[in-house]
Amino acid sequence: MIPAPIIAAAVGFAALCIVGDVRTRRIPNLLSGFGIVAGIVLNTVHFGSHGLLASLGGLLLTVGLLLGPFALGGLGGGDVKMMGAIGALLGPRVTLAALLVGIAFGGVIMAIHLVRVGRLRETFVNIVTMLAASVVGGSLEPLRMSPGQPGAITLPYSLPLGLGTLAVLAASGSLSL
């Protein structure tokens, strides 16, 4: 069971990230840094050395998993740091579930948006073309994306990642909605 102060910190942190990212398309480093430190301190206080290791494990696992998508331009650095802080707060197991649910939410949100603006088919064809070029060329370079490209559709990914975190906490009984 996750202690209430850790749940409160994770929910508050996720909410601040979502609001800031939706408004400004940025998650401040200071906020992410505070989330990481809070996660390490709270887990160490509540669980001792096991909490410290779980906190560091959640941070490192999450950042490690998201470095590839970040390097390819599919995710912003603020989103990586946000999920690193969630990892430090909630540990590897809960954070991995939150990340997977958040990615699924992001896919659904983006698909709905692409249908709404009439670009689902075009985007699907572009993705298949990029994947084929990557396989044929034996390189990840064709998968590199830039949100600054003309016609690029971007999503403040803190929204689905934060919602994924809240959904996992609610489903686990840690969060009463």
C-alpha positions as CSV (number, residue, x, y, z in Angstrom):
1,M,0.0,0.0,0.0
2,I,1.3,3.4,-0.9
3,P,1.2,5.9,1.9
4,A,-1.1,8.9,1.6
5,P,1.6,11.6,1.5
6,I,3.2,9.8,-1.5
7,I,-0.1,9.5,-3.2
8,A,-0.9,13.2,-2.5
9,A,2.6,14.2,-3.8
10,A,2.2,12.2,-7.0
11,V,-1.3,13.5,-7.7
12,G,-0.4,17.1,-7.0
13,F,2.8,16.8,-9.1
14,A,0.9,15.2,-12.1
15,A,-1.8,17.9,-11.9
16,L,0.8,20.7,-11.9
17,C,2.6,19.2,-14.8
18,I,-0.6,18.8,-16.8
19,V,-1.8,22.3,-16.2
20,G,1.6,23.8,-17.0
21,D,2.2,21.7,-20.1
22,V,-1.3,22.4,-21.5
23,R,-0.9,26.1,-20.9
24,T,2.7,26.7,-21.9
25,R,3.8,23.4,-23.6
26,R,6.6,23.2,-21.0
27,I,7.2,21.4,-17.7
28,P,9.7,23.4,-15.7
29,N,12.9,21.6,-14.6
30,L,12.5,23.0,-11.1
31,L,9.1,21.2,-10.8
32,S,10.5,17.9,-12.1
33,G,13.5,18.2,-9.9
34,F,11.3,18.9,-6.9
35,G,9.2,15.8,-7.8
36,I,12.2,13.6,-8.0
37,V,13.6,14.8,-4.7
38,A,10.2,14.5,-3.0
39,G,9.9,10.9,-4.2
40,I,13.3,9.9,-3.0
41,V,12.8,11.6,0.4
42,L,9.2,10.4,1.0
43,N,10.0,6.8,0.0
44,T,13.2,6.7,2.2
45,V,11.3,8.2,5.2
46,H,8.4,5.7,4.8
47,F,10.3,2.5,3.7
48,G,14.0,3.1,4.6
49,S,16.6,1.7,2.3
50,H,14.0,-0.4,0.4
51,G,12.1,2.8,-0.3
52,L,15.3,4.5,-1.5
53,L,16.0,1.7,-3.9
54,A,12.5,1.5,-5.2
55,S,12.4,5.3,-5.8
56,L,15.7,5.2,-7.6
57,G,14.6,2.1,-9.6
58,G,11.4,3.8,-10.7
59,L,13.3,6.9,-11.7
60,L,16.0,5.0,-13.7
61,L,13.6,2.6,-15.3
62,T,11.2,5.3,-16.5
63,V,13.9,7.6,-17.8
64,G,15.7,4.6,-19.5
65,L,12.5,3.5,-21.2
66,L,11.7,7.0,-22.5
67,L,15.2,8.0,-23.7
68,G,14.7,6.3,-27.1
69,P,11.4,8.0,-27.9
70,F,12.9,11.3,-26.7
71,A,16.0,10.9,-28.9
72,L,13.7,10.2,-31.9
73,G,11.7,13.3,-31.2
74,G,8.5,11.6,-30.3
75,L,8.5,12.9,-26.7
76,G,9.7,16.0,-25.0
77,G,12.4,16.2,-22.4
78,G,9.8,17.6,-19.9
79,D,7.7,14.5,-20.3
80,V,10.7,12.2,-19.7
81,K,11.6,14.2,-16.5
82,M,7.9,14.2,-15.4
83,M,7.7,10.4,-15.6
84,G,11.1,10.1,-14.0
85,A,9.6,12.0,-11.0
86,I,6.5,9.8,-11.0
87,G,8.9,6.8,-11.0
88,A,10.7,8.3,-8.0
89,L,7.4,8.8,-6.2
90,L,5.7,5.5,-7.1
91,G,8.5,3.0,-7.7
92,P,9.0,0.9,-10.8
93,R,5.9,-1.4,-10.8
94,V,3.3,1.2,-10.4
95,T,5.1,3.6,-12.7
96,L,5.5,1.1,-15.5
97,A,1.8,0.4,-15.4
98,A,1.1,4.2,-15.4
99,L,3.4,4.6,-18.3
100,L,1.7,1.9,-20.4
101,V,-1.8,3.2,-19.6
102,G,-0.6,6.7,-20.4
103,I,0.8,5.7,-23.7
104,A,-2.5,3.9,-24.5
105,F,-4.4,7.0,-23.6
106,G,-2.1,9.1,-25.7
107,G,-2.7,6.9,-28.7
108,V,-6.4,7.0,-28.3
109,I,-6.4,10.8,-27.8
110,M,-4.2,11.3,-30.9
111,A,-6.3,8.9,-33.0
112,I,-9.5,10.8,-32.1
113,H,-7.9,14.1,-32.9
114,L,-6.5,12.8,-36.2
115,V,-10.0,11.6,-37.2
116,R,-11.5,14.9,-36.1
117,V,-9.1,16.9,-38.4
118,G,-9.2,14.3,-41.2
119,R,-5.6,13.2,-41.0
120,L,-5.8,9.6,-39.6
121,R,-5.2,7.9,-43.0
122,E,-2.4,10.3,-44.0
123,T,-0.6,9.8,-40.6
124,F,-1.0,6.0,-40.8
125,V,0.6,6.0,-44.3
126,N,3.4,8.2,-43.1
127,I,4.1,5.9,-40.1
128,V,4.1,2.8,-42.3
129,T,6.5,4.5,-44.8
130,M,8.8,5.6,-41.9
131,L,8.9,2.0,-40.5
132,A,9.5,0.5,-43.9
133,A,12.4,2.9,-44.6
134,S,13.9,2.1,-41.2
135,V,13.7,-1.6,-41.8
136,V,15.0,-1.5,-45.4
137,G,17.8,1.0,-44.5
138,G,18.7,-0.7,-41.2
139,S,18.6,2.7,-39.5
140,L,16.5,4.5,-36.9
141,E,17.0,7.8,-38.7
142,P,13.7,7.6,-40.8
143,L,11.8,7.3,-37.5
144,R,13.2,10.7,-36.2
145,M,10.5,13.3,-35.9
146,S,10.5,17.0,-35.3
147,P,7.5,18.7,-33.8
148,G,8.6,21.9,-35.6
149,Q,8.0,20.3,-39.1
150,P,5.3,22.0,-41.1
151,G,2.0,20.2,-40.5
152,A,3.2,18.4,-37.5
153,I,0.5,17.5,-35.0
154,T,1.7,17.5,-31.4
155,L,0.1,16.6,-28.1
156,P,1.1,17.8,-24.6
157,Y,2.0,14.3,-23.6
158,S,1.8,15.1,-19.9
159,L,-1.9,14.9,-20.2
160,P,-2.2,11.2,-21.1
161,L,0.8,10.3,-19.0
162,G,-0.7,12.1,-16.0
163,L,-4.2,10.6,-16.6
164,G,-2.5,7.1,-16.9
165,T,-0.9,7.7,-13.5
166,L,-4.2,8.7,-12.0
167,A,-6.0,5.8,-13.6
168,V,-3.5,3.2,-12.3
169,L,-3.7,4.7,-8.8
170,A,-7.5,4.7,-8.9
171,A,-7.6,1.1,-10.2
172,S,-5.2,-0.1,-7.4
173,G,-7.4,1.4,-4.8
174,S,-4.7,3.9,-3.8
175,L,-6.8,6.8,-5.0
176,S,-10.5,7.2,-4.2
177,L,-12.3,9.2,-6.8
